[in-house]
Amino acid sequence: MKNFLFTIFGGILALIVFVLGSLFGEFVNVIKGSQSSQISSSELVINEQISASIEATPDIYISYPSFYAKNISDDDKSMINAHFSGILTLVKENGLCTGGAYQTYNEINKEGVNTLSLGSQLACKFSANKLEQYNKLIADIENLIKSSVVKLHLSAINPAFSAEAEAKNQSELKSALSVAATNAAQNLSSDFNKTCTLSELNFGGASYYHARLANDDAAAKISAPELKSKSLKASADAKYICK
């Protein structure tokens, strides 16, 4: 009987210890959660879009002169082939443009008749000191096709950036964004009376956009505009932790 009572008492005591241990563990978790909540509530996470700009001067010109012909007959085809062979030779020798191959396509004219037409384009990129060389190419092409059904459409000569200049611009824009992001951290610290530090600056989603370089004025079709400084802008996403 005595052993039975001891067994029951021991079981009850073990149950009490287990319950008290569980309650104590829960109490500790509540305390930790409360502390964590207090720490979290004192910390601000701020996401900002940072913008910056630089000044840069275009270093090349671009132009896209094109060719066209309407209502091509079978008699025109041999002359067209000869003239475009000459155009490709001039383009290769001049060295400023690429392209020049032509494509034909069917087109319905005003009378509803299905006719054969032609289209072609050059892509020309050159520095300011090569403008005379570009103009010579255009003059030579115009002289070549003056007796052809093929007509030349002059495109505007517009300022642009070379691949090297573009890479330099984007590098400078990233540096400007980094400076702007650091300055923004100081401003946020003052605004929220906390110490704000830059946690992330995401260039991966940075959007680069340029001031319009193209000039569609008629004057640009016969002369190149001056290469003037332009404002280039960029934006990136920044994350700040303020404590």
Disulfide bonds with the S-S distance in Angstrom:
Cys97-Cys124 2.03
Cys196-Cys242 2.01
